[in-house]
């Protein structure tokens, strides 16, 4: 075979695949911790991170086992490397040995997140999941958020109920909370956001290919901090596309969260 022959070029990355890579990047540098992902795209991202630049990440089957290697998002691992019953999760949380990527019904400019109820808490317009483990997660270890529909009803001036603790409330609570409090990133279908500002307000870190800064501003219900130069979220590499499409999510479940 001649040296010019090689693999056929893959189809361009979809928006869902760009989001999956952006989610993978939240775990870069974390090492041997439990990566907890909520949603298909974050799950693709966590498995992609372990398959490429973060091989020591621990991945759960979502119940009580740690899987070895990489497996498809809608399947169970074929090789088990550890047992992780639900009660053990609390030990990992308390020790800070976890990084969860959660969802948010609402999130404000300081990263306070609501997954409990929309409207007056005594008589809400909509009931969501409940507070669940969000307070402990945001106080004890790094957290990130995945928002598949970036809209003003999600990115609000003030959340109706605080489930996950943001930077302003963490600062009010003082060192016992700020010692481990870190909201690393918010990934949406439009952009990547972080809190790398002096007052820890939400900042536009990058826009996905084909998205404008103005589109993100219009979809955000508060004054977002926008740097003078906003980069474009990186595209997946050929290796990453191959892993996403043939190993991690061969049935394209990601497209249900971020349509083509």
C-alpha positions, -999 to +999 in steps of 0.1 A: +000+000+000+014+034-009+022+059+018-005+082+006-033+058+015-050+062+048-083+065+066-112+081+049-119+116+063-147+117+088-178+139+085-174+173+102-181+174+139-217+180+150-226+205+177-232+176+201-197+164+195-182+198+201-202+199+234-190+164+244-153+175+239-160+207+259-175+185+287-144+162+286-122+192+291-138+199+325-120+168+339-086+177+325-059+175+352-082+158+378-063+126+380-077+097+400-111+110+411-147+098+404-161+116+374-199+118+379-218+128+348-255+136+345-268+135+309-257+117+277-233+144+265-214+148+298-212+110+300-197+109+265-173+136+277-162+118+309-155+086+289-137+105+262-115+122+288-105+088+303-099+073+268-075+101+259-059+127+282-072+116+317-067+078+320-069+077+358-105+089+360-129+066+378-161+058+359-192+044+375-219+023+359-244+046+375-253+020+402-226+003+424-197-006+402-166+010+387-160-001+351-126-007+335-119+006+300-145+024+279-180+013+271-210+027+252-233+051+270-263+028+269-245-004+279-229-018+310-191-023+314-178-057+306-149-055+330-153-043+366-124-027+385-141-018+417-172-019+439-189+015+447-221+010+467-242+042+472-230+047+508-194+049+496-203+079+474-207+100+506-171+091+516-158+103+483-178+135+484-167+143+519-130+137+510-133+159+479-124+129+456-152+136+430-160+160+402-197+160+393-211+176+361-247+183+370-277+198+353-294+231+362-330+242+359-318+277+367-283+292+372-273+327+380-243+349+374-224+336+405-231+300+398-260+294+423-280+266+407-316+255+411-327+219+405-356+220+430-386+242+420-395+271+397-415+300+412-425+306+448-411+276+468-443+274+488-464+271+457-441+265+427-451+267+391-430+236+384-414+209+406-380+196+395-357+170+410-354+184+445-323+197+462-307+162+462-270+162+467-263+196+451-254+215+484-228+189+494-215+185+459-208+222+455-193+226+489-171+195+490-156+191+456-154+206+421-186+208+401-195+218+366-228+222+348-243+209+315-272+230+301-284+216+267-307+245+261-290+279+267-319+303+273-329+333+295-353+311+316-323+290+326-296+318+329-315+340+353-307+371+374-316+353+406-325+316+411-358+309+427-343+284+451-306+277+458-297+240+455-261+243+444-240+269+461-225+298+440-194+319+445-212+348+463-229+325+488-197+305+494-178+338+501-205+348+527-201+314+544-163+318+547-134+294+547-153+262+558-171+264+524-146+282+502-118+257+510-131+232+485-158+252+466-151+253+428-175+257+400-152+249+371-173+254+340-207+256+325-211+240+291-241+247+270-253+240+235-240+275+226-208+281+246-185+274+275-186+297+305-165+300+336-160+323+366-125+335+359-133+371+369-122+392+399-157+392+414-164+356+403-192+365+379-199+342+350-176+348+320-180+338+284-149+315+279-156+304+243-184+302+218-190+270+198-183+270+161-211+289+142-223+307+173-219+345+178-212+363+210-244+382+205-264+350+203-250+340+237-258+374+252-294+372+239-298+338+254-286+349+289-309+366+314-282+387+330-252+408+320-226+383+311-189+392+314-175+391+279-138+395+272-125+416+243-114+385+225-136+354+228-121+322+213-140+294+196-145+262+214-121+236+200-132+210+175-128+172+183-097+156+169-100+128+144-092+103+173-119+118+195-145+117+167-136+080+161-140+072+198-173+091+201-189+076+170-177+040+171-169+032+208-186+056+233-218+066+215-223+045+184-261+048+185-258+086+185-277+092+217-260+126+220-281+139+191-312+137+213-297+163+237-282+185+211-300+180+178-280+183+146 
